[in-house]
Amino acid sequence: MQIPSLAEIKRELSYLNEKELREYIIDLSKFSRDNKAYLFFKLYGRDQPGLYVQMVQEELENDFQNARGDHSYYAKKSAQKIRRKMNKLLKLSKDKTDQIEILLFFCEKIREFGFLKHGNLVIDNLYKTQVAKANKLISGLHEDLQFDYEGRLDDMA
């Protein structure tokens, strides 16, 4: 079975009436939790711009509190698990400032919860990679916004 291109799907969607389109969207949201989360943030994010960042930060904070950081091995596995979840959640927003906020939050929590104290190479590289991602995103922003974020970024280096 060959899946049609995105352009073909857009064309077919343009022929549907509002009721059929709504039914397809509801059906699509039933298939995966990611689709439902994406739809939720798109619908409610218009009225509450900080909702996405706030909810992701709460979820990551909860994961950090439940993580085992007492041993290097468990700290590494926990940090990798939280990073995978964060990367999945980052895909739900196209806004660069939201992505930067979440990346910086992740890096701050890695430091705060003592994951870096183990001297584990994997954790150190994971941390440096996320800081580099945040730095790259910051460099693409307007100069005023860059200045706001560079202070937080300098604390992490």
VMD Tcl script that draws the C-alpha trace (Angstrom):
set ca {
  {0.00 0.00 0.00}
  {1.45 3.33 -1.04}
  {0.60 6.35 1.13}
  {-0.22 9.52 -0.86}
  {1.82 12.68 -0.52}
  {0.92 15.48 1.86}
  {-0.19 17.67 -1.05}
  {-2.67 15.02 -2.16}
  {-4.04 14.68 1.37}
  {-4.43 18.47 1.65}
  {-6.30 18.55 -1.64}
  {-8.69 15.80 -0.53}
  {-9.26 17.49 2.84}
  {-10.28 20.69 1.07}
  {-13.24 18.82 -0.47}
  {-14.64 17.76 2.92}
  {-17.32 19.66 4.78}
  {-16.84 20.83 8.36}
  {-18.65 17.90 9.98}
  {-16.63 15.25 8.10}
  {-13.40 17.08 8.87}
  {-14.27 17.22 12.58}
  {-14.98 13.46 12.60}
  {-11.63 12.71 10.94}
  {-9.79 14.85 13.47}
  {-11.50 13.10 16.37}
  {-10.70 9.70 14.86}
  {-7.09 10.75 14.38}
  {-6.81 11.84 18.01}
  {-7.96 8.38 19.12}
  {-5.04 6.63 17.42}
  {-2.22 7.89 19.60}
  {-1.58 9.91 22.70}
  {0.77 12.16 20.71}
  {-2.00 13.13 18.28}
  {-4.30 13.91 21.19}
  {-1.62 15.99 22.94}
  {-0.86 17.90 19.74}
  {-4.53 18.65 19.21}
  {-4.95 19.71 22.84}
  {-2.04 22.17 22.71}
  {-3.19 23.60 19.38}
  {-6.73 24.16 20.62}
  {-5.99 25.52 24.08}
  {-2.66 27.19 23.27}
  {-4.38 30.02 21.45}
  {-6.11 31.23 24.62}
  {-3.29 30.39 27.04}
  {0.11 30.88 25.35}
  {2.18 29.60 28.29}
  {0.11 26.48 28.81}
  {2.33 24.22 26.69}
  {5.57 25.19 28.43}
  {3.97 25.02 31.85}
  {2.52 21.54 31.32}
  {5.73 20.15 29.83}
  {7.79 21.59 32.68}
  {5.44 20.07 35.25}
  {5.70 16.68 33.56}
  {9.50 16.83 33.34}
  {9.77 18.06 36.94}
  {7.70 15.08 38.05}
  {9.96 12.73 36.10}
  {13.08 14.25 37.66}
  {11.63 13.85 41.15}
  {10.86 10.18 40.48}
  {14.23 9.49 38.85}
  {16.97 7.57 40.57}
  {20.10 9.64 40.67}
  {21.92 7.86 43.48}
  {24.16 5.77 41.23}
  {25.85 6.68 37.96}
  {24.14 3.91 35.98}
  {20.63 4.77 37.18}
  {21.26 8.49 36.74}
  {22.34 7.87 33.14}
  {19.29 5.74 32.35}
  {16.93 8.23 34.00}
  {18.46 11.19 32.18}
  {18.19 9.38 28.85}
  {14.56 8.45 29.53}
  {13.63 12.01 30.46}
  {15.46 13.37 27.40}
  {13.53 11.01 25.10}
  {10.27 12.19 26.62}
  {11.36 15.83 26.30}
  {12.27 15.38 22.63}
  {8.88 13.83 21.98}
  {7.16 16.76 23.66}
  {9.33 19.30 21.81}
  {7.83 18.11 18.53}
  {4.41 19.36 19.62}
  {5.44 23.02 19.43}
  {6.91 24.90 16.50}
  {7.56 28.00 18.63}
  {11.32 28.44 19.13}
  {10.98 30.28 22.44}
  {8.91 27.42 23.87}
  {11.53 24.92 22.74}
  {14.33 27.01 24.27}
  {12.45 27.32 27.56}
  {12.02 23.54 27.75}
  {15.64 22.78 26.80}
  {16.96 25.24 29.38}
  {14.57 23.85 31.99}
  {15.86 20.33 31.28}
  {19.48 21.45 31.61}
  {18.77 23.31 34.84}
  {17.10 20.24 36.33}
  {19.99 17.99 35.29}
  {22.27 20.28 37.29}
  {19.84 20.78 40.17}
  {19.18 17.09 40.76}
  {22.91 16.27 40.73}
  {23.09 14.13 37.60}
  {26.38 15.78 36.58}
  {28.15 14.99 39.87}
  {28.72 11.37 38.79}
  {31.16 12.36 36.05}
  {29.45 9.93 33.70}
  {30.51 10.60 30.10}
  {27.07 9.80 28.67}
  {25.32 12.24 31.03}
  {27.93 14.92 30.36}
  {27.54 14.53 26.59}
  {23.75 14.49 26.87}
  {23.88 17.73 28.88}
  {26.31 19.40 26.46}
  {24.19 18.36 23.47}
  {21.05 19.91 24.96}
  {22.94 23.12 25.81}
  {24.24 23.23 22.22}
  {20.69 22.74 20.86}
  {19.46 25.61 23.03}
  {22.39 27.77 21.91}
  {21.62 27.06 18.24}
  {17.95 27.94 18.71}
  {18.87 31.12 20.59}
  {21.20 32.25 17.82}
  {18.25 32.23 15.41}
  {16.14 34.57 17.54}
  {15.87 38.36 17.52}
  {18.75 40.18 19.26}
  {16.64 41.27 22.24}
  {15.46 37.72 22.90}
  {18.99 36.42 22.43}
  {20.20 38.74 25.19}
  {17.47 37.48 27.56}
  {18.40 33.84 27.08}
  {22.18 34.20 26.96}
  {22.32 34.96 30.68}
  {20.65 31.66 31.50}
  {22.82 29.88 28.96}
  {26.03 31.29 30.44}
  {25.10 29.82 33.84}
  {25.09 26.36 32.26}
  {28.48 26.45 30.63}
}
mol new
graphics top color blue
foreach p $ca { graphics top sphere $p radius 0.5 }
foreach p [lrange $ca 0 end-1] q [lrange $ca 1 end] { graphics top cylinder $p $q radius 0.2 }
display resetview
